[in-house]
Amino acid sequence: MLDSFYYLAGSPGPSGFGSKSTAEQVTASSPLPLPSLTAIITGATSGIGAETARVLAKRGVRLILPSRNLKAAEETKARILSECSDSQIIVMPLDLSSLSSVTNFVHQFQSLNLPLNLLINNAGKFSHDHAISEDGIEMTFATNYLGHFLLTKLLVNTMADTAKATGVEGRIVNVSSSIHGWFSGDMIKYLGQISRNKSRNYDATRAYALSKLANVLHTHELARRLKQMEANVSVNCVHPGIVRTRLTRDREGFITDLVFFMASKLLKTIPQAAATTCYVATSPRLSHVTGKYFSDCNEASPSKLAASPTAAARLWSASEIMVNTKSKLVFDPNNGLE
């Protein structure tokens, strides 16, 4: 109850920020050398990703905007340049649901010989209808998690090299959701079940929760591995909050108006929703803080399953198989990966 009061009031936590803080506010006084940094931000054509890109560009960060929809990415670039005319922004093609597209993007990025300081894995989708990626993986999981897993895997050495050369800590931010706590059960088994054509076990909300749980587990295991590498790169996970959007009303009336009014107090504006991502990416308070979960610009606790080292290690092993296989995966619905 007390946490809900603090949330509604926007009361600042230990970081000095809270649920009502905006992305511009949390980056306003960062002493990090933002104008010398390069960031890759996935899912930056709309919503939280677009606001994250706008604010970081305003602070001088060079942006790489990968997107499946290049027209939308160019429009985002144009909007940012209309506000920050001296911004450096590069648009590149990337379809996160395709492992070959992820690999091609990384090759193209590396051919630019640019440093990489920030990797913000923001893109996400909620698939109401069941679909399978070209690699044989359920589409929500493929887009929200597996594509980002491979993207990070292929770029982490570039980030480590950049950090070593510049002395500036590299930061990876995985955007998850509190909905990750809605998933329970055997992750790999369920993924196997929904990665079959015409799956009868598909539930859109559970599949989304699975992908967001995977984002948190990826964060924990990657943090452990980065420490083993002695890389000056941190990785943390964020819950941005539920964003206030334009809602469609089927009916008018006092009860409907009251429900919408009450709901609006629980939702965030896009600038508020982008705040935690920007805070984790830029705050000097988080130097060498890694493997943590953040909400409302403050450290929070993920679900019990999301905090399991065993689950994180098992998911990592399964992910390595999924991204390294030369042919479409075959799943055993009883045991997981074959």
MARVOBA-187335 format. One line per field, with one value per residue (C-alpha): x, y, z; residue number from 1; residue in one letter. Coordinates in Angstrom, 2 decimals, always signed. Layout:
BEGIN
xx c(X, ...)
yy c(Y, ...)
zz c(Z, ...)
pos c(NUM, ...)
code c(a, ...)
END
This chain:
BEGIN
xx c(+0.00, +2.80, +4.62, +1.44, +1.16, +4.77, +4.16, +1.02, +2.66, +5.80, +7.87, +11.60, +13.45, +17.12, +18.18, +16.43, +13.92, +10.55, +7.63, +6.88, +10.45, +11.07, +13.93, +15.05, +15.11, +17.21, +19.82, +19.95, +23.02, +24.87, +28.65, +29.29, +30.89, +27.61, +28.67, +31.49, +29.30, +27.77, +24.54, +22.57, +18.87, +16.49, +12.80, +13.41, +10.77, +7.99, +7.03, +9.61, +12.42, +11.81, +11.81, +14.98, +16.64, +15.44, +16.70, +20.09, +20.53, +19.68, +22.50, +24.91, +25.05, +25.66, +22.78, +22.56, +18.89, +18.34, +14.87, +12.87, +10.89, +13.50, +10.92, +9.77, +13.38, +14.13, +11.07, +12.33, +15.71, +14.09, +12.07, +15.18, +17.17, +14.40, +15.01, +18.74, +20.17, +23.74, +22.84, +24.70, +22.18, +22.67, +19.72, +20.42, +18.24, +17.53, +14.78, +15.22, +13.05, +15.64, +18.98, +20.56, +19.36, +20.93, +24.23, +24.13, +23.42, +26.40, +28.69, +27.47, +27.90, +31.39, +32.36, +31.77, +34.64, +32.70, +33.01, +30.05, +29.35, +25.64, +23.44, +19.77, +17.74, +14.37, +12.39, +9.46, +6.22, +3.05, +1.75, -1.96, -1.80, +0.48, +3.41, +6.78, +9.96, +12.03, +14.35, +11.56, +11.04, +7.76, +7.66, +7.29, +10.21, +12.29, +11.79, +11.80, +14.53, +16.45, +17.30, +18.58, +20.53, +22.39, +22.80, +24.39, +26.53, +27.98, +28.57, +29.87, +33.53, +33.22, +31.80, +34.58, +37.23, +35.63, +35.52, +39.17, +40.29, +38.30, +38.18, +34.40, +32.24, +30.06, +26.43, +23.82, +20.18, +17.59, +14.03, +11.76, +8.42, +6.90, +4.75, +7.76, +6.44, +3.27, +5.14, +5.58, +6.53, +9.17, +10.35, +12.06, +9.25, +6.64, +8.80, +9.02, +5.27, +4.52, +7.30, +5.36, +3.10, -0.59, +0.26, -2.75, -0.85, -0.31, -1.45, -0.37, +0.00, +1.93, +4.22, +4.90, +5.58, +7.99, +9.96, +10.21, +11.28, +14.00, +15.21, +15.71, +17.46, +19.70, +20.72, +21.75, +23.76, +25.41, +26.47, +28.15, +29.97, +31.10, +32.65, +34.50, +35.79, +36.86, +35.17, +34.38, +30.80, +27.69, +24.25, +21.01, +17.33, +14.43, +10.68, +9.61, +6.06, +2.78, +2.50, -0.50, -1.94, -5.02, -7.83, -10.93, -14.22, -17.16, -19.50, -19.81, -21.04, -20.09, -18.86, -16.70, -15.28, -14.50, -12.71, -10.62, -9.77, -8.63, -6.62, -4.89, -3.37, -1.64, -0.15, +2.88, +3.48, +6.08, +8.68, +8.14, +8.31, +11.65, +13.16, +14.33, +16.06, +17.87, +18.73, +20.28, +22.14, +23.67, +23.60, +27.01, +25.44, +25.30, +28.97, +29.89, +26.38, +25.43, +22.94, +20.19, +16.52, +15.19, +11.74, +10.86, +14.59, +15.35, +16.54, +13.66, +13.18, +12.27, +10.18, +11.59, +12.02, +13.73, +16.30, +17.20, +20.84, +19.91, +17.12, +19.43, +22.19, +19.70, +18.19, +21.66, +22.59, +19.35, +19.86, +23.34, +21.86, +19.09, +21.40, +24.10, +22.02, +22.40, +18.90, +15.48, +15.19, +13.14, +11.51, +10.42, +7.36, +8.14, +11.85, +12.49, +15.26, +16.13)
yy c(+0.00, +2.40, +1.64, +2.47, +5.80, +6.70, +5.71, +7.82, +10.76, +10.45, +10.59, +10.31, +7.22, +6.88, +7.97, +11.30, +10.41, +8.66, +7.60, +11.14, +11.97, +12.42, +11.35, +14.95, +15.48, +12.41, +13.31, +17.04, +17.04, +13.86, +14.41, +11.55, +12.67, +12.20, +14.14, +11.63, +8.53, +6.31, +4.44, +1.75, +1.92, -0.71, +0.09, +3.82, +4.61, +5.24, +5.40, +4.93, +4.16, +7.33, +9.45, +7.75, +8.52, +12.13, +12.85, +11.18, +13.07, +16.29, +15.46, +15.00, +11.21, +9.83, +7.51, +4.34, +3.61, +0.08, -0.68, -3.07, -0.06, +2.27, +4.88, +5.14, +5.33, +8.14, +10.00, +9.62, +10.93, +13.92, +14.77, +14.66, +16.77, +19.37, +19.85, +19.09, +20.03, +19.02, +15.48, +12.57, +9.88, +6.81, +4.66, +1.01, -2.02, -4.62, -7.19, -8.58, -11.61, -12.76, -14.05, -13.50, -9.89, -9.38, -10.80, -8.61, -5.51, -6.16, -6.65, -3.37, -1.52, -2.85, -1.78, +1.82, +1.50, +3.38, +2.99, +1.62, +2.87, +2.23, -0.62, -0.11, -3.23, -1.52, -3.00, -5.22, -6.53, -8.18, -10.73, -11.38, -14.01, -17.01, -16.78, -18.47, -16.66, -17.73, -19.43, -21.56, -19.58, -18.17, -14.58, -12.65, -14.50, -14.19, -10.42, -9.39, -11.67, -13.91, -11.20, -9.00, -11.92, -12.41, -8.67, -8.25, -11.38, -10.06, -6.51, -7.08, -7.33, -4.03, -2.47, -3.94, -2.65, +0.82, +0.93, -0.11, +2.47, +5.37, +4.55, +5.13, +2.29, +0.68, +0.16, -2.29, -1.66, -4.41, -3.13, -5.67, -5.29, -6.08, -8.52, -10.86, -11.91, -13.28, -16.26, -19.43, -22.94, -24.41, -21.71, -23.95, -26.45, -23.74, -22.11, -25.48, -25.86, -22.42, -22.68, -25.33, -24.41, -24.18, -24.30, -24.96, -23.81, -20.23, -17.52, -14.04, -12.61, -15.62, -15.56, -11.85, -12.48, -15.28, -12.97, -10.28, -12.82, -13.89, -10.27, -10.20, -13.57, -12.53, -9.48, -11.54, -14.12, -11.55, -9.51, -12.60, -13.31, -9.71, -9.81, -12.99, -11.19, -8.27, -6.05, -2.46, -2.99, -3.17, -4.54, -3.74, -4.30, -1.84, -1.82, +1.43, +1.42, +1.29, +4.13, +6.43, +5.99, +7.21, +4.88, +4.07, +4.30, +2.14, +3.98, +7.39, +8.00, +8.67, +5.14, +4.97, +8.43, +7.48, +4.27, +6.12, +8.84, +6.31, +4.34, +7.47, +7.97, +4.61, +5.18, +7.14, +9.61, +8.58, +11.04, +9.49, +5.95, +6.66, +8.05, +4.76, +3.67, +7.01, +7.01, +3.55, +4.39, +7.66, +8.09, +8.33, +6.82, +3.50, +3.26, -0.45, -1.37, -4.42, -7.28, -5.24, -4.57, -1.00, +0.56, +4.26, +5.11, +3.06, -0.49, -2.91, -6.64, -8.92, -12.07, -15.10, -17.00, -13.99, -13.97, -17.66, -18.22, -21.74, -20.50, -17.82, -20.33, -22.77, -20.05, -18.94, -22.46, -22.87, -19.46, -20.41, -23.46, -21.41, -18.78, -21.21, -23.86, -24.02, -25.26, -24.62, -25.83, -28.83, -28.70, -31.59, -30.25, -32.51, -31.83, -28.55, -28.37, -31.48)
zz c(+0.00, +0.92, -2.35, -4.29, -2.47, -3.30, -6.93, -7.29, -5.56, -7.66, -4.49, -5.19, -4.06, -3.05, -6.55, -6.12, -8.83, -8.88, -11.05, -12.22, -13.25, -16.98, -19.21, -19.60, -15.84, -15.07, -17.71, -17.06, -14.84, -15.78, -15.57, -18.00, -21.28, -23.16, -26.30, -26.86, -26.53, -29.20, -28.55, -30.35, -29.47, -30.79, -31.18, -31.44, -34.06, -31.55, -27.90, -25.17, -27.63, -29.63, -26.48, -25.25, -28.59, -28.59, -25.09, -25.58, -28.87, -27.05, -24.61, -27.52, -27.84, -31.35, -32.23, -34.27, -34.95, -36.27, -37.56, -39.68, -40.93, -42.40, -43.35, -39.73, -38.56, -41.02, -39.74, -36.18, -37.30, -38.98, -35.86, -33.69, -36.15, -36.23, -32.51, -32.34, -35.73, -34.91, -33.81, -35.36, -36.28, -38.46, -39.56, -40.34, -41.23, -38.55, -38.06, -34.56, -35.30, -37.87, -36.62, -40.04, -40.01, -36.57, -37.83, -40.95, -38.87, -36.61, -39.62, -41.12, -37.84, -37.29, -40.82, -39.70, -37.19, -34.56, -30.79, -28.85, -25.35, -24.87, -26.07, -25.24, -26.02, -26.04, -28.95, -28.12, -29.48, -28.23, -30.73, -30.31, -33.05, -32.94, -35.37, -35.89, -36.93, -39.94, -37.44, -36.00, -32.78, -31.46, -32.74, -29.47, -27.88, -31.07, -31.25, -27.60, -26.34, -28.74, -31.27, -28.46, -26.98, -30.26, -30.85, -27.43, -27.82, -31.11, -29.83, -26.33, -27.36, -29.25, -26.10, -23.95, -26.37, -26.41, -22.62, -22.38, -24.94, -23.50, -19.80, -19.89, -18.62, -21.26, -20.37, -21.63, -20.75, -21.25, -21.24, -19.55, -17.77, -14.39, -16.37, -16.28, -12.87, -14.45, -15.90, -13.90, -14.91, -17.19, -19.59, -22.12, -22.20, -22.81, -25.48, -27.21, -27.10, -28.60, -31.18, -33.09, -35.96, -35.06, -31.37, -29.18, -26.11, -27.25, -24.91, -26.02, -22.51, -21.20, -24.24, -23.66, -19.96, -20.93, -23.23, -20.55, -17.93, -20.35, -20.53, -16.75, -16.64, -19.54, -17.52, -14.49, -16.42, -18.70, -15.67, -14.21, -17.45, -17.91, -14.45, -15.40, -18.52, -16.33, -18.89, -17.93, -19.10, -16.94, -17.78, -16.01, -16.63, -16.38, -16.04, -17.74, -16.41, -18.27, -20.74, -21.03, -24.50, -26.34, -25.27, -27.28, -25.51, -26.56, -24.25, -22.67, -19.17, -15.57, -14.75, -17.87, -17.22, -13.61, -14.64, -17.20, -14.68, -12.07, -14.63, -15.86, -12.40, -12.65, -16.10, -17.23, -20.00, -22.55, -21.14, -17.71, -19.08, -20.78, -17.59, -16.04, -19.24, -19.52, -15.83, -15.94, -19.15, -17.91, -14.13, -12.46, -9.33, -11.17, -12.01, -11.85, -10.71, -12.72, -12.87, -11.20, -11.94, -11.87, -11.75, -11.40, -11.55, -8.44, -7.82, -7.34, -6.86, -9.78, -9.39, -7.57, -10.84, -12.45, -9.64, -10.06, -11.14, -12.23, -14.50, -15.92, -16.71, -18.28, -20.48, -21.57, -22.61, -24.55, -26.19, -27.36, -29.06, -30.65, -32.15, -33.26, -34.98, -38.76, -39.37, -37.90, -34.35, -33.47, -30.07, -27.92, -26.10, -23.14, -22.77, -24.57, -27.14, -29.11)
pos c(1, 2, 3, 4, 5, 6, 7, 8, 9, 10, 11, 12, 13, 14, 15, 16, 17, 18, 19, 20, 21, 22, 23, 24, 25, 26, 27, 28, 29, 30, 31, 32, 33, 34, 35, 36, 37, 38, 39, 40, 41, 42, 43, 44, 45, 46, 47, 48, 49, 50, 51, 52, 53, 54, 55, 56, 57, 58, 59, 60, 61, 62, 63, 64, 65, 66, 67, 68, 69, 70, 71, 72, 73, 74, 75, 76, 77, 78, 79, 80, 81, 82, 83, 84, 85, 86, 87, 88, 89, 90, 91, 92, 93, 94, 95, 96, 97, 98, 99, 100, 101, 102, 103, 104, 105, 106, 107, 108, 109, 110, 111, 112, 113, 114, 115, 116, 117, 118, 119, 120, 121, 122, 123, 124, 125, 126, 127, 128, 129, 130, 131, 132, 133, 134, 135, 136, 137, 138, 139, 140, 141, 142, 143, 144, 145, 146, 147, 148, 149, 150, 151, 152, 153, 154, 155, 156, 157, 158, 159, 160, 161, 162, 163, 164, 165, 166, 167, 168, 169, 170, 171, 172, 173, 174, 175, 176, 177, 178, 179, 180, 181, 182, 183, 184, 185, 186, 187, 188, 189, 190, 191, 192, 193, 194, 195, 196, 197, 198, 199, 200, 201, 202, 203, 204, 205, 206, 207, 208, 209, 210, 211, 212, 213, 214, 215, 216, 217, 218, 219, 220, 221, 222, 223, 224, 225, 226, 227, 228, 229, 230, 231, 232, 233, 234, 235, 236, 237, 238, 239, 240, 241, 242, 243, 244, 245, 246, 247, 248, 249, 250, 251, 252, 253, 254, 255, 256, 257, 258, 259, 260, 261, 262, 263, 264, 265, 266, 267, 268, 269, 270, 271, 272, 273, 274, 275, 276, 277, 278, 279, 280, 281, 282, 283, 284, 285, 286, 287, 288, 289, 290, 291, 292, 293, 294, 295, 296, 297, 298, 299, 300, 301, 302, 303, 304, 305, 306, 307, 308, 309, 310, 311, 312, 313, 314, 315, 316, 317, 318, 319, 320, 321, 322, 323, 324, 325, 326, 327, 328, 329, 330, 331, 332, 333, 334, 335, 336, 337, 338)
code c(m, l, d, s, f, y, y, l, a, g, s, p, g, p, s, g, f, g, s, k, s, t, a, e, q, v, t, a, s, s, p, l, p, l, p, s, l, t, a, i, i, t, g, a, t, s, g, i, g, a, e, t, a, r, v, l, a, k, r, g, v, r, l, i, l, p, s, r, n, l, k, a, a, e, e, t, k, a, r, i, l, s, e, c, s, d, s, q, i, i, v, m, p, l, d, l, s, s, l, s, s, v, t, n, f, v, h, q, f, q, s, l, n, l, p, l, n, l, l, i, n, n, a, g, k, f, s, h, d, h, a, i, s, e, d, g, i, e, m, t, f, a, t, n, y, l, g, h, f, l, l, t, k, l, l, v, n, t, m, a, d, t, a, k, a, t, g, v, e, g, r, i, v, n, v, s, s, s, i, h, g, w, f, s, g, d, m, i, k, y, l, g, q, i, s, r, n, k, s, r, n, y, d, a, t, r, a, y, a, l, s, k, l, a, n, v, l, h, t, h, e, l, a, r, r, l, k, q, m, e, a, n, v, s, v, n, c, v, h, p, g, i, v, r, t, r, l, t, r, d, r, e, g, f, i, t, d, l, v, f, f, m, a, s, k, l, l, k, t, i, p, q, a, a, a, t, t, c, y, v, a, t, s, p, r, l, s, h, v, t, g, k, y, f, s, d, c, n, e, a, s, p, s, k, l, a, a, s, p, t, a, a, a, r, l, w, s, a, s, e, i, m, v, n, t, k, s, k, l, v, f, d, p, n, n, g, l, e)
END
